[in-house]
Each structure stands twice: as C-alpha cells, then as structure tokens.
Amino acid sequence: MVLLIWLVLFLLIVSLFVVAAGFLRHAILDRYSGARPVTCPENHQPAVVALDGSHAVATLVDGSPALRISGCTRWPEHSACNQACLAEAHLAEPYPEAAPIGPKQINHLPVLLAAFAAWYIGMIWHSHYLFRDAWTEAFGLTPSQVKDIVRWMPPQLLSAAVCLLFAYGVAWLLALLHRKGVLEGVLTSTALAAAVLIATCFGIVRLPPGLLAIEAGYVLLATFITGAIVGGLWDKLVVRGH
C-alpha cells in the first residue's frame, strides 16, 4: 500500500511539473512571437521582424531567455545584419494575428466531467465486481485491510487529484495545439500519459506483475475516455477567438 501511495504522489508531482512547464513554454512563446514593426538602423526605414520564440524557450535557463531575430522583411538580402533593432523589437507590440480555428480557452465543465469519469471508472475497476480480488492478492492484503483502505480518504483524494490534473493537461494541450475532436483528444491524452509514464518508469517497474497488468489496463482505459470526452466536447470546452 505504501508503494501505491508513493506512486500516486509521484505521478501527481510529475504531472504538476509537466503542466507547469507547458504553461511556461506557452507564456514565453506568446511573449516573444509574432511580427513586430521596427525602424531599420541601417536605412532608417520601416521594417517588420519576427523574434525567435523557440530559441527563447530553449535558452530559458537562468530566468532570462536569449532573444534573436528569426525573420525580417529585408531578408535574405540583408540577413547578415547585426540585428541592432533587437531592443526595439523586444519592446514593440506584435501585430494581432488571425484567431486560429479550434480550441483556445478552456471551459472547466467538460474537464471536470472527464476527470470524474476517469475517477469513477477507477472505482469500478478496483471494486469487487472486477479486479479487487486480484489487486488484493497482488498486494498480499487481507479483506479487512482492503475495507480500511476503501474507507481511507487520502488515496481517494489523491487519485481524484491525478485524474483532474491529467484532464486539465489534455485540455490545455488541445487548446495550445488548436485541435478538436475525439481522435485528437485521444491522441493528445495518449501522448501526455506516455510522457508521464516514461518519467515514472522507475517506480512502475517495481510493481508486482499482476498489479502492473491491472493498473496498465485502467490507465489505458482512463486515458482514452479522458481524451474522448475532452476532445469530443471541444466546442463546449473552448470559446472561439473573435
């Protein structure tokens, strides 16, 4: 039981880091992306440049992303310039871009529904109707110990928190990538689940084989259902940009 609680806590922490890193990347790309008007220092004429948002994300090590220009209306003829307009480009407001088609802003209700569905399926999956006996045998627990676990709230709250965080992670990725539909939701949730599982592989491989098979089946089913709900309800999940 201690191993399971440790695994759930570790999954929760890793998921928090994954989502936080994604939000940070998205914020930096928003800050340092888009076409910006400048005055070219060489000919003192108007020009339009683009900052390299991906480079800013990649160099965010000490808290100060390194900026560089990735494109200019005077390029490629003058691409060997010293980018003296970089400071002006940094301060300039980017031109507004057309709103892409697809998810943009998260609506919380479908995310909550997906998280509840994943959590409830977990309750059924680990109940005496399906795999509780095999789960109990894999852990070497007695029926009385299982009853105590069922009545104990922290594991239930931790599993609900993981389901909720995972659903929000899928929703945020769909909004970031401007994707929609059941298939896109399932693919996105599968990719996120794979990233989390790879990060936690050390703890996962230590599970007993019987328990690993049970939990793998639940994770796979919960991943598909979460992605299908979040992606399938994309028009209720998001509000189109105006």
C-alpha positions in Angstrom: 0.0 0.0 0.0 2.9 2.3 0.8 4.3 1.8 -2.7 0.9 2.6 -4.3 0.6 5.8 -2.3 4.2 6.7 -3.3 3.4 6.1 -6.9 0.3 8.2 -6.9 2.1 11.1 -5.2 5.0 10.8 -7.7 2.6 10.8 -10.6 0.9 13.9 -9.2 4.2 15.7 -8.7 5.4 14.8 -12.2 2.1 15.9 -13.8 2.3 19.2 -12.0 5.8 19.8 -13.4 4.8 18.7 -16.9 1.7 21.1 -16.9 3.7 23.9 -15.3 6.5 23.5 -17.9 3.9 23.6 -20.7 2.3 26.7 -19.3 5.7 28.4 -19.0 6.6 27.5 -22.6 3.3 28.8 -23.9 3.7 32.1 -22.0 7.2 32.6 -23.4 6.1 31.8 -26.9 3.2 34.3 -26.6 5.6 36.9 -25.3 8.2 36.5 -27.9 6.3 35.5 -31.0 4.6 37.5 -33.8 5.6 40.1 -36.4 6.8 43.4 -34.9 7.3 46.8 -36.5 10.7 48.4 -36.2 12.8 51.1 -37.8 15.8 49.5 -39.5 19.0 51.1 -38.1 20.8 50.7 -41.5 18.4 52.6 -43.8 16.1 54.2 -41.1 13.1 52.8 -43.0 10.2 50.8 -41.5 10.6 47.1 -41.4 8.9 44.1 -39.8 10.8 41.5 -37.9 10.0 38.3 -36.0 11.5 37.1 -32.8 12.6 33.5 -32.4 10.2 32.3 -29.7 11.6 28.7 -29.8 15.1 29.9 -29.1 13.8 32.0 -26.2 12.2 28.9 -24.7 15.4 26.8 -25.3 17.7 29.3 -23.6 15.5 29.9 -20.6 18.0 28.5 -18.1 18.8 31.4 -15.7 15.4 33.1 -16.0 16.4 35.4 -18.9 15.7 34.0 -22.3 18.2 34.9 -25.1 16.5 36.8 -27.8 17.3 36.9 -31.5 15.5 37.8 -34.7 14.4 34.9 -36.9 13.0 36.8 -39.8 12.8 40.3 -41.4 11.2 41.9 -44.4 14.7 43.0 -45.6 16.0 39.4 -45.5 17.5 37.4 -47.2 19.4 40.2 -48.9 20.4 41.7 -45.6 20.3 38.7 -43.4 23.9 39.3 -42.3 23.0 42.4 -40.3 24.0 42.8 -36.7 20.3 42.8 -35.5 20.7 46.2 -33.9 16.9 46.6 -33.9 16.5 43.7 -31.4 15.9 46.0 -28.4 13.2 47.9 -30.3 11.6 44.7 -31.5 11.6 43.4 -27.9 9.6 46.5 -26.8 7.3 46.7 -29.8 3.8 45.2 -29.6 3.3 42.3 -32.1 0.8 42.7 -34.9 -2.5 40.9 -34.0 -2.9 37.6 -35.7 -6.0 36.0 -37.0 -7.5 33.6 -34.5 -6.9 30.0 -35.4 -9.7 27.6 -35.9 -10.1 25.3 -32.9 -9.8 25.3 -29.1 -8.4 28.4 -27.4 -9.9 29.0 -24.0 -10.6 26.2 -21.6 -14.2 25.7 -20.3 -13.9 23.8 -17.0 -17.1 21.7 -17.1 -16.0 19.2 -19.7 -12.7 18.8 -17.9 -14.5 18.1 -14.7 -16.7 15.6 -16.4 -13.7 13.8 -17.9 -11.9 13.7 -14.6 -14.9 12.4 -12.8 -15.4 9.7 -15.5 -11.8 8.6 -15.1 -12.0 8.5 -11.3 -15.3 6.7 -11.3 -14.1 4.1 -13.8 -11.1 3.6 -11.4 -13.5 3.0 -8.6 -15.4 0.3 -10.6 -12.2 -1.1 -12.0 -10.8 -1.7 -8.5 -14.1 -2.9 -7.0 -15.1 -6.4 -6.1 -17.1 -6.5 -9.4 -13.8 -6.6 -11.4 -10.3 -6.7 -10.1 -10.3 -6.1 -6.4 -9.6 -9.8 -5.6 -6.6 -9.9 -8.0 -5.5 -6.4 -6.7 -5.7 -7.6 -3.1 -3.8 -10.8 -3.9 -1.0 -8.9 -5.7 -0.5 -6.7 -2.7 -0.9 -9.5 -0.2 -3.7 -7.7 1.7 -6.4 -9.2 3.8 -10.1 -8.4 3.3 -10.2 -6.3 6.4 -7.2 -4.3 5.3 -8.9 -3.7 1.9 -12.0 -2.4 3.7 -9.8 0.0 5.7 -8.2 1.3 2.5 -11.6 1.8 0.9 -12.8 3.9 3.9 -9.5 5.8 4.0 -9.9 9.2 2.2 -6.3 10.3 1.2 -5.9 7.6 -1.5 -9.3 8.5 -2.9 -8.5 12.2 -2.9 -5.0 11.6 -4.5 -6.5 9.5 -7.3 -9.2 12.2 -7.9 -6.5 14.9 -8.0 -4.4 12.9 -10.5 -7.5 12.5 -12.8 -8.3 16.2 -12.6 -4.8 17.3 -13.3 -4.5 14.9 -16.2 -7.8 16.1 -17.7 -6.6 19.7 -17.4 -3.3 18.8 -19.0 -5.1 17.2 -22.0 -7.4 20.3 -22.3 -4.5 22.7 -22.2 -2.6 20.8 -24.8 -5.6 20.7 -27.1 -6.1 24.5 -26.6 -2.4 25.1 -27.3 -2.3 23.0 -30.4 -5.7 24.2 -31.6 -7.0 20.7 -32.0 -10.5 19.3 -31.7 -12.5 16.0 -32.0 -12.5 12.7 -30.3 -9.5 11.3 -32.2 -7.3 14.4 -31.5 -8.3 14.2 -27.8 -7.4 10.5 -27.6 -4.1 11.1 -29.3 -3.2 14.0 -27.1 -4.2 12.2 -23.9 -2.2 9.2 -25.0 0.9 11.3 -25.7 0.6 13.0 -22.3 0.1 9.7 -20.5 3.1 8.3 -22.3 5.3 11.2 -21.1 4.1 10.8 -17.5 4.7 7.0 -17.6 8.2 7.4 -19.0 9.0 9.9 -16.3 7.8 7.4 -13.6 9.1 4.2 -15.2 11.4 3.5 -12.3 8.6 3.3 -9.8 6.3 1.5 -12.2 8.6 -1.4 -13.0 8.9 -2.2 -9.3 5.2 -3.1 -9.1 4.2 -6.7 -8.9 3.5 -8.2 -12.4 -0.2 -8.9 -11.5 -0.7 -5.4 -10.2 1.1 -3.9 -13.1 -1.3 -5.5 -15.6 -4.3 -4.3 -13.6 -3.1 -0.8 -13.4 -2.0 -0.7 -17.0 -5.4 -1.7 -18.1 -7.0 1.0 -16.0 -4.6 3.7 -17.2 -5.2 2.8 -20.8 -9.0 2.9 -20.4 -8.9 6.1 -18.4 -6.6 7.8 -20.9 -8.9 7.0 -23.8 -12.0 8.1 -22.0 -10.5 11.3 -20.8 -9.2 12.2 -24.3 -12.5 11.3 -25.9 -14.6 13.5 -23.5 -12.2 16.5 -23.6 -11.6 16.3 -27.3 -15.1 15.3 -28.3 -16.7 18.2 -26.4 -14.2 20.7 -27.8 -16.9 23.2 -28.8 -18.1 23.2 -25.2 -14.6 23.0 -23.9 -13.4 26.2 -25.6 -14.7 29.6 -26.8 -13.6 30.6 -30.3 -11.5 33.7 -30.6 -13.2 36.7 -32.0 
